[in-house]
Amino acid sequence: MRHIAICLLGSFEVRIDRQRVTRFEYAKVRALLAYLAVESHRPHTRTWLATLLWPDQPDRAARSNLSQALTTLRNALGDRSSDRPVLLTDTDTVQIDPASGVEVDVAHFLALLRASDVHAQAHRSWRTCTPCADRLRQAMALYRDNFLADFSIADSSEFEEWAALQREHLRQRALSALGRLADWAEWQAGYAGGALLMPESFARCAVAAFFRERGVEPPVYRGELPPGNEGLGLGLLGIPGHRLVERDAYGRIKAETLRTVRG
């Protein structure tokens, strides 16, 4: 069976057996796959998909465009030559086959956060739970950037509205996870008496989450941070590929932001 991975957190990317797929030809084919991947829990009518991507066109023209996009998508995914096609289609509906084993980073990201939430209900404090932190770390490693970053369909307000809602929902989940993860790491470092290294970008996001959870929109912090260390998997957060700063820098960001909010 083919291994298909669809990455939507950050730039759009699809890989089949680890080989990047580039045969989507135009943006609305990618948009169609993104929508079907995120909304894979149910079939979608062709009428709705045509309206989603071609809202300003007559019904017949929009349905024809959808048929062409589906043909291009099948070719890109290799469905024509596969004994187990990814797309399930009939005259009325379209859906990604739930049994196809397609991996979607959005679904994996949300599943890890849900698992952490469920596990957190079983103990007194998630600040002391390493398995919860491990799931949060795995989730944040998937969050390369905002949902469909740098991707838009200018002539489809329906799709843009859907994408914007997904983008904000996922961003808020990521910010909340970052806040929990930073608090866990800070507590662990304090308990162990060791130094905490955390990614600078995570420190800023954790501060933002700290204030947003209290109903306050934090201003942009423009202070200078001390030089950080470069490395992979360093510190208690253990997220690779980020500039790391000391725990004191995280505290200074939070304190400076708090002073600004209070005036």
Secondary structure, DSSP 8 states (H G I E B T S, - for coil): ---EEEE-BSS-EEEETTEE--TT-SHHHHHHHHHHHHTTTS-EEHHHHHHHH-TTS-HHHHHHHHHHHHHHHHHHHTGGG-SS-SEEE-SSEEEE-TTS--EEHHHHHHHHHHHHHHHHTTSS-GGG-HHHHHHHHHHHHH--SSBTTT---TT-HHHHHHHHHHHHHHHHHHHHHHHHHHHHHHHHHHHHT---EEEHHHHHHHHHHHHHTTT-------------B--SS-TTT--TTS-EEEHHHHHHHHHHHHHHHH-
